[in-house]
Amino acid sequence: MTENSFSQEFLPYNDNLIKVIDKTIQKGRDENKDTLYFLRGYYIFVNFLVDEKNVFNDMPDGFKVLLSKASLDLFAIYNTISSGCMSQSLTLVRSLFESSVYLTYINRDFEKLLEFYQNYKDFLAYHKWNQEKELFDLPKETEEEIVQKYESIKNNYSKRGPWYERPLLKDMEEHIAFNHMKKKRATFRAMCVITGNEEFYNRLYSTMSESVHGSSLIGSLFINEKDNISMAPNFSPFYIDTTAAFAILFLHNMVSIGLNNQIEKGHSEYLSYLRYSVAYADQLIDKGIKYKY
């Protein structure tokens, strides 16, 4: 096939498919407009709390990092399902679920465990710098600061373990679910058990992880009505509704933890925000979405 003949075949196909894609995406958005409205609305609500009302200004940096990441995960989920990219949205829901579980665990002893989360970056920074000093070429004062921070926290972490390894292992020693285990490992699953998220983990997390790794388990998302491979956007109301519902619930959990911590400091005015957060998160479910997992 010559370059000219290829262009004669491809260019009309290209132009036609662009029109079809635009129409398909617009149709999918129109058919799911209520769900998309609620999903985007919760992202805007969290921005209202942060940017307009400065609700979390005096919260620790670790909390702000977790909430910002989770909020952007939700906004990314909104954009992926708005474009019919359902498999990609599951990857983001998994990330949002992880952040929600982390903050739920941290909330068991908020200040102490948040320090574990925050300071882990200094632990990692030291090891990265120590392995490749010649690449960084840092001023002596900066190097001394890295070493000083590391020395003050090094006993809280192991080099190959997650930030939560040591406190979680201690919690596991005191939890009945792990009494039968001779050798305990601080895994994300164990954290889900400790925080009461075991059912979510067992029924949702493995499926979302399979999506990340390209498992055939999610193959139905890429097959059309003729049983052929399909790269077309998928606007299944079931997938969109359940994905949006879980995204809002996970982020709502994090917002609630933040607001409750503010209320405990005497900021009773935040009670109204907390009530509204609960009501807004419930709207998506109240409108008739009955997800099953």
C-alpha positions as a Python dict, from the first residue, in 0.01 Angstrom:
ca = {
    (1, 'M'): (0, 0, 0),
    (2, 'T'): (142, 336, -99),
    (3, 'E'): (145, 636, 130),
    (4, 'N'): (-112, 808, -89),
    (5, 'S'): (-351, 512, -92),
    (6, 'F'): (-317, 478, 286),
    (7, 'S'): (-406, 845, 329),
    (8, 'Q'): (-708, 805, 103),
    (9, 'E'): (-835, 523, 325),
    (10, 'F'): (-734, 659, 664),
    (11, 'L'): (-822, 1028, 646),
    (12, 'P'): (-1195, 980, 579),
    (13, 'Y'): (-1204, 722, 859),
    (14, 'N'): (-1024, 968, 1088),
    (15, 'D'): (-1263, 1253, 1013),
    (16, 'N'): (-1569, 1034, 1053),
    (17, 'L'): (-1454, 879, 1381),
    (18, 'I'): (-1383, 1219, 1536),
    (19, 'K'): (-1746, 1315, 1470),
    (20, 'V'): (-1872, 982, 1606),
    (21, 'I'): (-1659, 1009, 1921),
    (22, 'D'): (-1782, 1361, 1991),
    (23, 'K'): (-2144, 1253, 1949),
    (24, 'T'): (-2094, 939, 2160),
    (25, 'I'): (-1933, 1128, 2446),
    (26, 'Q'): (-2199, 1399, 2443),
    (27, 'K'): (-2476, 1137, 2438),
    (28, 'G'): (-2313, 948, 2727),
    (29, 'R'): (-2280, 1265, 2931),
    (30, 'D'): (-2641, 1364, 2865),
    (31, 'E'): (-2768, 1022, 2973),
    (32, 'N'): (-2569, 1035, 3299),
    (33, 'K'): (-2587, 1409, 3365),
    (34, 'D'): (-2735, 1382, 3716),
    (35, 'T'): (-2464, 1150, 3843),
    (36, 'L'): (-2190, 1358, 3682),
    (37, 'Y'): (-2342, 1671, 3833),
    (38, 'F'): (-2332, 1524, 4185),
    (39, 'L'): (-1978, 1395, 4138),
    (40, 'R'): (-1837, 1724, 4014),
    (41, 'G'): (-2043, 1907, 4276),
    (42, 'Y'): (-1872, 1726, 4562),
    (43, 'Y'): (-1532, 1823, 4422),
    (44, 'I'): (-1650, 2184, 4410),
    (45, 'F'): (-1787, 2156, 4764),
    (46, 'V'): (-1447, 2045, 4897),
    (47, 'N'): (-1283, 2332, 4709),
    (48, 'F'): (-1535, 2567, 4870),
    (49, 'L'): (-1428, 2446, 5214),
    (50, 'V'): (-1058, 2477, 5133),
    (51, 'D'): (-1034, 2787, 4912),
    (52, 'E'): (-1334, 2996, 5011),
    (53, 'K'): (-1381, 2917, 5381),
    (54, 'N'): (-1020, 2820, 5472),
    (55, 'V'): (-1163, 2543, 5689),
    (56, 'F'): (-848, 2330, 5695),
    (57, 'N'): (-585, 2605, 5713),
    (58, 'D'): (-454, 2507, 6056),
    (59, 'M'): (-459, 2133, 5990),
    (60, 'P'): (-121, 1952, 5961),
    (61, 'D'): (45, 1931, 5619),
    (62, 'G'): (1, 1554, 5604),
    (63, 'F'): (-375, 1589, 5620),
    (64, 'K'): (-370, 1858, 5351),
    (65, 'V'): (-164, 1636, 5122),
    (66, 'L'): (-401, 1341, 5164),
    (67, 'L'): (-713, 1554, 5113),
    (68, 'S'): (-572, 1738, 4809),
    (69, 'K'): (-464, 1414, 4643),
    (70, 'A'): (-801, 1251, 4713),
    (71, 'S'): (-995, 1553, 4584),
    (72, 'L'): (-798, 1552, 4260),
    (73, 'D'): (-852, 1175, 4233),
    (74, 'L'): (-1226, 1240, 4249),
    (75, 'F'): (-1198, 1515, 3987),
    (76, 'A'): (-998, 1279, 3766),
    (77, 'I'): (-1268, 1013, 3812),
    (78, 'Y'): (-1525, 1268, 3700),
    (79, 'N'): (-1322, 1336, 3385),
    (80, 'T'): (-1260, 969, 3302),
    (81, 'I'): (-1621, 858, 3336),
    (82, 'S'): (-1730, 1174, 3152),
    (83, 'S'): (-1525, 1039, 2862),
    (84, 'G'): (-1641, 678, 2897),
    (85, 'C'): (-1304, 553, 3029),
    (86, 'M'): (-1443, 314, 3289),
    (87, 'S'): (-1139, 92, 3338),
    (88, 'Q'): (-918, 393, 3397),
    (89, 'S'): (-1164, 532, 3653),
    (90, 'L'): (-1134, 211, 3860),
    (91, 'T'): (-762, 275, 3897),
    (92, 'L'): (-839, 616, 4041),
    (93, 'V'): (-1109, 481, 4273),
    (94, 'R'): (-850, 241, 4414),
    (95, 'S'): (-616, 532, 4483),
    (96, 'L'): (-895, 727, 4651),
    (97, 'F'): (-990, 423, 4861),
    (98, 'E'): (-628, 389, 4978),
    (99, 'S'): (-616, 754, 5087),
    (100, 'S'): (-947, 714, 5271),
    (101, 'V'): (-822, 407, 5458),
    (102, 'Y'): (-491, 578, 5543),
    (103, 'L'): (-671, 874, 5696),
    (104, 'T'): (-915, 648, 5880),
    (105, 'Y'): (-620, 464, 6031),
    (106, 'I'): (-439, 788, 6116),
    (107, 'N'): (-753, 910, 6291),
    (108, 'R'): (-710, 636, 6553),
    (109, 'D'): (-437, 855, 6705),
    (110, 'F'): (-446, 1160, 6482),
    (111, 'E'): (-140, 1360, 6583),
    (112, 'K'): (94, 1066, 6646),
    (113, 'L'): (9, 867, 6333),
    (114, 'L'): (-1, 1173, 6112),
    (115, 'E'): (358, 1237, 6218),
    (116, 'F'): (448, 887, 6100),
    (117, 'Y'): (290, 967, 5764),
    (118, 'Q'): (445, 1313, 5731),
    (119, 'N'): (797, 1229, 5847),
    (120, 'Y'): (829, 929, 5619),
    (121, 'K'): (916, 1167, 5335),
    (122, 'D'): (1228, 1274, 5528),
    (123, 'F'): (1321, 910, 5585),
    (124, 'L'): (1293, 838, 5213),
    (125, 'A'): (1473, 1162, 5119),
    (126, 'Y'): (1774, 1063, 5330),
    (127, 'H'): (1806, 719, 5171),
    (128, 'K'): (1766, 861, 4822),
    (129, 'W'): (2031, 1123, 4887),
    (130, 'N'): (2263, 878, 5065),
    (131, 'Q'): (2259, 641, 4767),
    (132, 'E'): (2324, 906, 4502),
    (133, 'K'): (2500, 1198, 4673),
    (134, 'E'): (2704, 1284, 4366),
    (135, 'L'): (2386, 1339, 4160),
    (136, 'F'): (2234, 1586, 4405),
    (137, 'D'): (2538, 1808, 4472),
    (138, 'L'): (2360, 1979, 4763),
    (139, 'P'): (2502, 2259, 4978),
    (140, 'K'): (2661, 2141, 5302),
    (141, 'E'): (2388, 2306, 5510),
    (142, 'T'): (2117, 2114, 5322),
    (143, 'E'): (2301, 1785, 5365),
    (144, 'E'): (2335, 1847, 5738),
    (145, 'E'): (1963, 1922, 5760),
    (146, 'I'): (1878, 1595, 5580),
    (147, 'V'): (2099, 1397, 5819),
    (148, 'Q'): (1961, 1578, 6124),
    (149, 'K'): (1600, 1504, 6028),
    (150, 'Y'): (1687, 1143, 5954),
    (151, 'E'): (1860, 1087, 6287),
    (152, 'S'): (1552, 1209, 6474),
    (153, 'I'): (1311, 968, 6298),
    (154, 'K'): (1517, 672, 6175),
    (155, 'N'): (1398, 436, 6450),
    (156, 'N'): (1036, 480, 6345),
    (157, 'Y'): (1072, 307, 6008),
    (158, 'S'): (1237, 14, 5836),
    (159, 'K'): (1408, 69, 5504),
    (160, 'R'): (1183, -159, 5300),
    (161, 'G'): (862, -119, 5498),
    (162, 'P'): (568, 122, 5449),
    (163, 'W'): (526, 431, 5665),
    (164, 'Y'): (268, 256, 5880),
    (165, 'E'): (460, -68, 5943),
    (166, 'R'): (555, -27, 6309),
    (167, 'P'): (233, 121, 6451),
    (168, 'L'): (21, -120, 6245),
    (169, 'L'): (215, -424, 6367),
    (170, 'K'): (150, -309, 6723),
    (171, 'D'): (-222, -273, 6650),
    (172, 'M'): (-226, -619, 6492),
    (173, 'E'): (-79, -770, 6810),
    (174, 'E'): (-382, -643, 6999),
    (175, 'H'): (-646, -737, 6739),
    (176, 'I'): (-829, -1069, 6757),
    (177, 'A'): (-829, -1116, 6380),
    (178, 'F'): (-451, -1167, 6382),
    (179, 'N'): (-415, -1386, 6691),
    (180, 'H'): (-364, -1700, 6479),
    (181, 'M'): (-79, -1551, 6277),
    (182, 'K'): (269, -1643, 6397),
    (183, 'K'): (445, -1403, 6163),
    (184, 'K'): (250, -1084, 6112),
    (185, 'R'): (301, -854, 5812),
    (186, 'A'): (192, -492, 5802),
    (187, 'T'): (-8, -499, 5479),
    (188, 'F'): (-272, -267, 5340),
    (189, 'R'): (-523, -550, 5385),
    (190, 'A'): (-435, -565, 5756),
    (191, 'M'): (-497, -191, 5779),
    (192, 'C'): (-839, -243, 5621),
    (193, 'V'): (-919, -502, 5888),
    (194, 'I'): (-806, -269, 6167),
    (195, 'T'): (-1011, 23, 6029),
    (196, 'G'): (-1328, -175, 5957),
    (197, 'N'): (-1280, -168, 5578),
    (198, 'E'): (-1225, -541, 5532),
    (199, 'E'): (-1545, -595, 5332),
    (200, 'F'): (-1460, -312, 5095),
    (201, 'Y'): (-1114, -460, 5054),
    (202, 'N'): (-1237, -816, 4988),
    (203, 'R'): (-1511, -723, 4743),
    (204, 'L'): (-1380, -410, 4576),
    (205, 'Y'): (-1006, -364, 4613),
    (206, 'S'): (-903, -684, 4437),
    (207, 'T'): (-1127, -602, 4140),
    (208, 'M'): (-987, -249, 4117),
    (209, 'S'): (-635, -388, 4139),
    (210, 'E'): (-707, -628, 3856),
    (211, 'S'): (-810, -329, 3649),
    (212, 'V'): (-477, -159, 3719),
    (213, 'H'): (-287, -467, 3603),
    (214, 'G'): (-493, -525, 3289),
    (215, 'S'): (-658, -847, 3398),
    (216, 'S'): (-904, -1025, 3170),
    (217, 'L'): (-1148, -992, 3462),
    (218, 'I'): (-1248, -652, 3322),
    (219, 'G'): (-1264, -777, 2965),
    (220, 'S'): (-1636, -709, 2938),
    (221, 'L'): (-1558, -337, 2932),
    (222, 'F'): (-1378, -381, 2600),
    (223, 'I'): (-1623, -604, 2412),
    (224, 'N'): (-1906, -467, 2198),
    (225, 'E'): (-2250, -611, 2129),
    (226, 'K'): (-2107, -818, 1843),
    (227, 'D'): (-1859, -980, 2083),
    (228, 'N'): (-1568, -805, 1913),
    (229, 'I'): (-1290, -605, 2071),
    (230, 'S'): (-1394, -245, 2126),
    (231, 'M'): (-1205, 74, 2205),
    (232, 'A'): (-1524, 276, 2219),
    (233, 'P'): (-1610, 480, 2532),
    (234, 'N'): (-1831, 291, 2777),
    (235, 'F'): (-2119, 483, 2937),
    (236, 'S'): (-2288, 203, 3126),
    (237, 'P'): (-2510, 372, 3389),
    (238, 'F'): (-2434, 91, 3634),
    (239, 'Y'): (-2058, 144, 3614),
    (240, 'I'): (-2089, 522, 3618),
    (241, 'D'): (-2333, 528, 3911),
    (242, 'T'): (-2138, 283, 4127),
    (243, 'T'): (-1802, 444, 4049),
    (244, 'A'): (-1932, 791, 4132),
    (245, 'A'): (-2103, 669, 4450),
    (246, 'F'): (-1790, 506, 4586),
    (247, 'A'): (-1573, 804, 4491),
    (248, 'I'): (-1800, 1044, 4682),
    (249, 'L'): (-1827, 814, 4984),
    (250, 'F'): (-1449, 770, 5014),
    (251, 'L'): (-1375, 1141, 4981),
    (252, 'H'): (-1666, 1224, 5211),
    (253, 'N'): (-1513, 1000, 5478),
    (254, 'M'): (-1193, 1205, 5460),
    (255, 'V'): (-1375, 1538, 5470),
    (256, 'S'): (-1572, 1420, 5774),
    (257, 'I'): (-1254, 1317, 5958),
    (258, 'G'): (-1105, 1660, 5890),
    (259, 'L'): (-1416, 1849, 5999),
    (260, 'N'): (-1458, 1639, 6314),
    (261, 'N'): (-1098, 1711, 6413),
    (262, 'Q'): (-1170, 2081, 6373),
    (263, 'I'): (-1484, 2055, 6583),
    (264, 'E'): (-1284, 1882, 6857),
    (265, 'K'): (-1061, 2192, 6868),
    (266, 'G'): (-1364, 2403, 6953),
    (267, 'H'): (-1467, 2513, 6606),
    (268, 'S'): (-1836, 2439, 6651),
    (269, 'E'): (-1923, 2646, 6342),
    (270, 'Y'): (-1794, 2358, 6130),
    (271, 'L'): (-2088, 2143, 6238),
    (272, 'S'): (-2299, 2298, 5963),
    (273, 'Y'): (-2038, 2205, 5701),
    (274, 'L'): (-2028, 1851, 5836),
    (275, 'R'): (-2407, 1818, 5814),
    (276, 'Y'): (-2405, 1951, 5459),
    (277, 'S'): (-2122, 1717, 5364),
    (278, 'V'): (-2325, 1419, 5485),
    (279, 'A'): (-2636, 1539, 5300),
    (280, 'Y'): (-2447, 1600, 4976),
    (281, 'A'): (-2273, 1264, 4986),
    (282, 'D'): (-2610, 1094, 5037),
    (283, 'Q'): (-2777, 1264, 4741),
    (284, 'L'): (-2616, 1037, 4486),
    (285, 'I'): (-2744, 729, 4666),
    (286, 'D'): (-3082, 879, 4754),
    (287, 'K'): (-3161, 947, 4391),
    (288, 'G'): (-3198, 576, 4338),
    (289, 'I'): (-2852, 427, 4292),
    (290, 'K'): (-2840, 87, 4453),
    (291, 'Y'): (-2489, -37, 4397),
    (292, 'K'): (-2389, -393, 4470),
    (293, 'Y'): (-2035, -510, 4521),
}
